Amino acid sequence: MPAYIDQNGYLRNAETNELIHRSIAREKYGYLSPEDQVHHIDRNKLNNDPDNLMILSKTEHEIIHGKNELVNISNKIEYALGSAIIKSIEYIWKKLHSSRASKSS
């Protein structure tokens, strides 16, 4: 079967234009709906080994690749809280450390 790599880096059947990883996933799992997304577990778009492919919903796939807006918001909040907590701990440590240093002098 003649194939080519498309502009997104995926291997396609040159005769049907179908994504090769979708046809391989269909063979492995039986049915594949148009809404199903096929994920390359190792994130190598050219590794179409059946054991490297898994079928996901669009939301599941977006979460894995960090493209889901709710996950992005959650990550930003977590990062902000984490930064605030770290700054608070550093502030408290410095205060404790400076008060101990002044007591020992």
PyMOL CGO cylinders between C-alpha atoms (Angstrom):
from pymol import cmd
from pymol.cgo import CYLINDER

trace = [
    CYLINDER, 0.00, 0.00, 0.00, 1.51, 3.36, -0.97, 0.3, 1, 1, 1, 1, 1, 1,
    CYLINDER, 1.51, 3.36, -0.97, 1.59, 5.83, 1.91, 0.3, 1, 1, 1, 1, 1, 1,
    CYLINDER, 1.59, 5.83, 1.91, 2.75, 9.36, 2.67, 0.3, 1, 1, 1, 1, 1, 1,
    CYLINDER, 2.75, 9.36, 2.67, 3.30, 11.58, 5.71, 0.3, 1, 1, 1, 1, 1, 1,
    CYLINDER, 3.30, 11.58, 5.71, 0.76, 14.41, 5.88, 0.3, 1, 1, 1, 1, 1, 1,
    CYLINDER, 0.76, 14.41, 5.88, 1.35, 18.02, 7.01, 0.3, 1, 1, 1, 1, 1, 1,
    CYLINDER, 1.35, 18.02, 7.01, 0.62, 17.03, 10.63, 0.3, 1, 1, 1, 1, 1, 1,
    CYLINDER, 0.62, 17.03, 10.63, 3.20, 14.23, 10.66, 0.3, 1, 1, 1, 1, 1, 1,
    CYLINDER, 3.20, 14.23, 10.66, 0.75, 11.29, 10.39, 0.3, 1, 1, 1, 1, 1, 1,
    CYLINDER, 0.75, 11.29, 10.39, 1.07, 8.41, 7.94, 0.3, 1, 1, 1, 1, 1, 1,
    CYLINDER, 1.07, 8.41, 7.94, -1.81, 8.24, 5.42, 0.3, 1, 1, 1, 1, 1, 1,
    CYLINDER, -1.81, 8.24, 5.42, -2.87, 5.71, 2.83, 0.3, 1, 1, 1, 1, 1, 1,
    CYLINDER, -2.87, 5.71, 2.83, -2.07, 7.39, -0.50, 0.3, 1, 1, 1, 1, 1, 1,
    CYLINDER, -2.07, 7.39, -0.50, -5.02, 5.73, -2.26, 0.3, 1, 1, 1, 1, 1, 1,
    CYLINDER, -5.02, 5.73, -2.26, -7.77, 6.39, 0.30, 0.3, 1, 1, 1, 1, 1, 1,
    CYLINDER, -7.77, 6.39, 0.30, -6.20, 9.29, 2.25, 0.3, 1, 1, 1, 1, 1, 1,
    CYLINDER, -6.20, 9.29, 2.25, -7.17, 7.44, 5.46, 0.3, 1, 1, 1, 1, 1, 1,
    CYLINDER, -7.17, 7.44, 5.46, -4.96, 7.81, 8.51, 0.3, 1, 1, 1, 1, 1, 1,
    CYLINDER, -4.96, 7.81, 8.51, -3.01, 4.55, 8.84, 0.3, 1, 1, 1, 1, 1, 1,
    CYLINDER, -3.01, 4.55, 8.84, -3.23, 4.48, 12.65, 0.3, 1, 1, 1, 1, 1, 1,
    CYLINDER, -3.23, 4.48, 12.65, -7.04, 4.63, 12.46, 0.3, 1, 1, 1, 1, 1, 1,
    CYLINDER, -7.04, 4.63, 12.46, -7.23, 1.66, 10.11, 0.3, 1, 1, 1, 1, 1, 1,
    CYLINDER, -7.23, 1.66, 10.11, -4.81, -0.32, 12.32, 0.3, 1, 1, 1, 1, 1, 1,
    CYLINDER, -4.81, -0.32, 12.32, -6.84, 0.55, 15.46, 0.3, 1, 1, 1, 1, 1, 1,
    CYLINDER, -6.84, 0.55, 15.46, -10.03, -0.52, 13.65, 0.3, 1, 1, 1, 1, 1, 1,
    CYLINDER, -10.03, -0.52, 13.65, -8.41, -3.87, 12.82, 0.3, 1, 1, 1, 1, 1, 1,
    CYLINDER, -8.41, -3.87, 12.82, -7.26, -4.36, 16.41, 0.3, 1, 1, 1, 1, 1, 1,
    CYLINDER, -7.26, -4.36, 16.41, -10.40, -3.23, 18.26, 0.3, 1, 1, 1, 1, 1, 1,
    CYLINDER, -10.40, -3.23, 18.26, -13.07, -4.05, 15.67, 0.3, 1, 1, 1, 1, 1, 1,
    CYLINDER, -13.07, -4.05, 15.67, -15.17, -0.90, 15.49, 0.3, 1, 1, 1, 1, 1, 1,
    CYLINDER, -15.17, -0.90, 15.49, -14.02, 2.72, 15.35, 0.3, 1, 1, 1, 1, 1, 1,
    CYLINDER, -14.02, 2.72, 15.35, -16.59, 5.52, 15.20, 0.3, 1, 1, 1, 1, 1, 1,
    CYLINDER, -16.59, 5.52, 15.20, -15.81, 8.83, 13.47, 0.3, 1, 1, 1, 1, 1, 1,
    CYLINDER, -15.81, 8.83, 13.47, -15.85, 10.50, 16.91, 0.3, 1, 1, 1, 1, 1, 1,
    CYLINDER, -15.85, 10.50, 16.91, -13.27, 8.09, 18.36, 0.3, 1, 1, 1, 1, 1, 1,
    CYLINDER, -13.27, 8.09, 18.36, -9.72, 9.38, 18.50, 0.3, 1, 1, 1, 1, 1, 1,
    CYLINDER, -9.72, 9.38, 18.50, -6.70, 7.11, 18.25, 0.3, 1, 1, 1, 1, 1, 1,
    CYLINDER, -6.70, 7.11, 18.25, -3.82, 8.01, 20.57, 0.3, 1, 1, 1, 1, 1, 1,
    CYLINDER, -3.82, 8.01, 20.57, -0.19, 7.02, 20.03, 0.3, 1, 1, 1, 1, 1, 1,
    CYLINDER, -0.19, 7.02, 20.03, 0.87, 5.94, 23.53, 0.3, 1, 1, 1, 1, 1, 1,
    CYLINDER, 0.87, 5.94, 23.53, 4.54, 6.81, 22.96, 0.3, 1, 1, 1, 1, 1, 1,
    CYLINDER, 4.54, 6.81, 22.96, 3.48, 10.05, 21.17, 0.3, 1, 1, 1, 1, 1, 1,
    CYLINDER, 3.48, 10.05, 21.17, 5.41, 8.98, 18.07, 0.3, 1, 1, 1, 1, 1, 1,
    CYLINDER, 5.41, 8.98, 18.07, 2.95, 9.65, 15.24, 0.3, 1, 1, 1, 1, 1, 1,
    CYLINDER, 2.95, 9.65, 15.24, 4.76, 7.20, 12.98, 0.3, 1, 1, 1, 1, 1, 1,
    CYLINDER, 4.76, 7.20, 12.98, 4.74, 4.28, 15.44, 0.3, 1, 1, 1, 1, 1, 1,
    CYLINDER, 4.74, 4.28, 15.44, 1.55, 2.57, 14.32, 0.3, 1, 1, 1, 1, 1, 1,
    CYLINDER, 1.55, 2.57, 14.32, 2.21, -0.70, 16.13, 0.3, 1, 1, 1, 1, 1, 1,
    CYLINDER, 2.21, -0.70, 16.13, -1.21, -1.91, 17.34, 0.3, 1, 1, 1, 1, 1, 1,
    CYLINDER, -1.21, -1.91, 17.34, 0.09, -2.13, 20.92, 0.3, 1, 1, 1, 1, 1, 1,
    CYLINDER, 0.09, -2.13, 20.92, 1.01, 1.58, 20.73, 0.3, 1, 1, 1, 1, 1, 1,
    CYLINDER, 1.01, 1.58, 20.73, -2.53, 2.68, 19.85, 0.3, 1, 1, 1, 1, 1, 1,
    CYLINDER, -2.53, 2.68, 19.85, -5.49, 3.30, 22.12, 0.3, 1, 1, 1, 1, 1, 1,
    CYLINDER, -5.49, 3.30, 22.12, -8.99, 4.58, 21.39, 0.3, 1, 1, 1, 1, 1, 1,
    CYLINDER, -8.99, 4.58, 21.39, -10.10, 7.63, 23.35, 0.3, 1, 1, 1, 1, 1, 1,
    CYLINDER, -10.10, 7.63, 23.35, -12.89, 10.16, 23.39, 0.3, 1, 1, 1, 1, 1, 1,
    CYLINDER, -12.89, 10.16, 23.39, -12.02, 13.69, 22.27, 0.3, 1, 1, 1, 1, 1, 1,
    CYLINDER, -12.02, 13.69, 22.27, -12.05, 14.90, 25.89, 0.3, 1, 1, 1, 1, 1, 1,
    CYLINDER, -12.05, 14.90, 25.89, -9.78, 12.08, 27.07, 0.3, 1, 1, 1, 1, 1, 1,
    CYLINDER, -9.78, 12.08, 27.07, -7.37, 12.79, 24.22, 0.3, 1, 1, 1, 1, 1, 1,
    CYLINDER, -7.37, 12.79, 24.22, -7.33, 16.53, 24.98, 0.3, 1, 1, 1, 1, 1, 1,
    CYLINDER, -7.33, 16.53, 24.98, -6.60, 15.82, 28.65, 0.3, 1, 1, 1, 1, 1, 1,
    CYLINDER, -6.60, 15.82, 28.65, -3.64, 13.59, 27.76, 0.3, 1, 1, 1, 1, 1, 1,
    CYLINDER, -3.64, 13.59, 27.76, -2.20, 16.28, 25.48, 0.3, 1, 1, 1, 1, 1, 1,
    CYLINDER, -2.20, 16.28, 25.48, -3.03, 19.18, 27.83, 0.3, 1, 1, 1, 1, 1, 1,
    CYLINDER, -3.03, 19.18, 27.83, -5.47, 20.76, 25.40, 0.3, 1, 1, 1, 1, 1, 1,
    CYLINDER, -5.47, 20.76, 25.40, -8.55, 20.55, 27.61, 0.3, 1, 1, 1, 1, 1, 1,
    CYLINDER, -8.55, 20.55, 27.61, -9.55, 24.00, 28.89, 0.3, 1, 1, 1, 1, 1, 1,
    CYLINDER, -9.55, 24.00, 28.89, -10.75, 22.74, 32.28, 0.3, 1, 1, 1, 1, 1, 1,
    CYLINDER, -10.75, 22.74, 32.28, -7.48, 20.89, 32.80, 0.3, 1, 1, 1, 1, 1, 1,
    CYLINDER, -7.48, 20.89, 32.80, -5.50, 23.97, 31.77, 0.3, 1, 1, 1, 1, 1, 1,
    CYLINDER, -5.50, 23.97, 31.77, -7.43, 26.13, 34.24, 0.3, 1, 1, 1, 1, 1, 1,
    CYLINDER, -7.43, 26.13, 34.24, -6.94, 23.53, 36.96, 0.3, 1, 1, 1, 1, 1, 1,
    CYLINDER, -6.94, 23.53, 36.96, -3.20, 23.36, 36.23, 0.3, 1, 1, 1, 1, 1, 1,
    CYLINDER, -3.20, 23.36, 36.23, -2.91, 27.17, 36.36, 0.3, 1, 1, 1, 1, 1, 1,
    CYLINDER, -2.91, 27.17, 36.36, -4.72, 27.28, 39.71, 0.3, 1, 1, 1, 1, 1, 1,
    CYLINDER, -4.72, 27.28, 39.71, -2.58, 24.46, 41.06, 0.3, 1, 1, 1, 1, 1, 1,
    CYLINDER, -2.58, 24.46, 41.06, 0.58, 26.23, 39.88, 0.3, 1, 1, 1, 1, 1, 1,
    CYLINDER, 0.58, 26.23, 39.88, -0.52, 29.55, 41.41, 0.3, 1, 1, 1, 1, 1, 1,
    CYLINDER, -0.52, 29.55, 41.41, -1.45, 27.90, 44.71, 0.3, 1, 1, 1, 1, 1, 1,
    CYLINDER, -1.45, 27.90, 44.71, 1.75, 25.91, 44.71, 0.3, 1, 1, 1, 1, 1, 1,
    CYLINDER, 1.75, 25.91, 44.71, 3.80, 29.06, 44.11, 0.3, 1, 1, 1, 1, 1, 1,
    CYLINDER, 3.80, 29.06, 44.11, 1.95, 30.92, 46.86, 0.3, 1, 1, 1, 1, 1, 1,
    CYLINDER, 1.95, 30.92, 46.86, 2.46, 28.05, 49.31, 0.3, 1, 1, 1, 1, 1, 1,
    CYLINDER, 2.46, 28.05, 49.31, 6.16, 27.81, 48.47, 0.3, 1, 1, 1, 1, 1, 1,
    CYLINDER, 6.16, 27.81, 48.47, 6.59, 31.58, 48.92, 0.3, 1, 1, 1, 1, 1, 1,
    CYLINDER, 6.59, 31.58, 48.92, 4.77, 31.39, 52.27, 0.3, 1, 1, 1, 1, 1, 1,
    CYLINDER, 4.77, 31.39, 52.27, 6.99, 28.53, 53.47, 0.3, 1, 1, 1, 1, 1, 1,
    CYLINDER, 6.99, 28.53, 53.47, 10.12, 30.41, 52.36, 0.3, 1, 1, 1, 1, 1, 1,
    CYLINDER, 10.12, 30.41, 52.36, 8.91, 33.55, 54.15, 0.3, 1, 1, 1, 1, 1, 1,
    CYLINDER, 8.91, 33.55, 54.15, 8.18, 31.65, 57.38, 0.3, 1, 1, 1, 1, 1, 1,
    CYLINDER, 8.18, 31.65, 57.38, 11.50, 29.78, 57.20, 0.3, 1, 1, 1, 1, 1, 1,
    CYLINDER, 11.50, 29.78, 57.20, 13.41, 33.05, 56.73, 0.3, 1, 1, 1, 1, 1, 1,
    CYLINDER, 13.41, 33.05, 56.73, 11.57, 34.63, 59.68, 0.3, 1, 1, 1, 1, 1, 1,
    CYLINDER, 11.57, 34.63, 59.68, 12.29, 31.64, 61.89, 0.3, 1, 1, 1, 1, 1, 1,
    CYLINDER, 12.29, 31.64, 61.89, 15.87, 31.44, 60.73, 0.3, 1, 1, 1, 1, 1, 1,
    CYLINDER, 15.87, 31.44, 60.73, 16.51, 35.16, 61.29, 0.3, 1, 1, 1, 1, 1, 1,
    CYLINDER, 16.51, 35.16, 61.29, 14.92, 35.09, 64.77, 0.3, 1, 1, 1, 1, 1, 1,
    CYLINDER, 14.92, 35.09, 64.77, 17.07, 32.09, 65.76, 0.3, 1, 1, 1, 1, 1, 1,
    CYLINDER, 17.07, 32.09, 65.76, 20.17, 33.81, 64.43, 0.3, 1, 1, 1, 1, 1, 1,
    CYLINDER, 20.17, 33.81, 64.43, 19.45, 36.97, 66.42, 0.3, 1, 1, 1, 1, 1, 1,
    CYLINDER, 19.45, 36.97, 66.42, 18.82, 34.96, 69.64, 0.3, 1, 1, 1, 1, 1, 1,
    CYLINDER, 18.82, 34.96, 69.64, 22.16, 33.16, 69.35, 0.3, 1, 1, 1, 1, 1, 1,
    CYLINDER, 22.16, 33.16, 69.35, 24.12, 36.43, 69.02, 0.3, 1, 1, 1, 1, 1, 1,
]
cmd.load_cgo(trace, "trace")
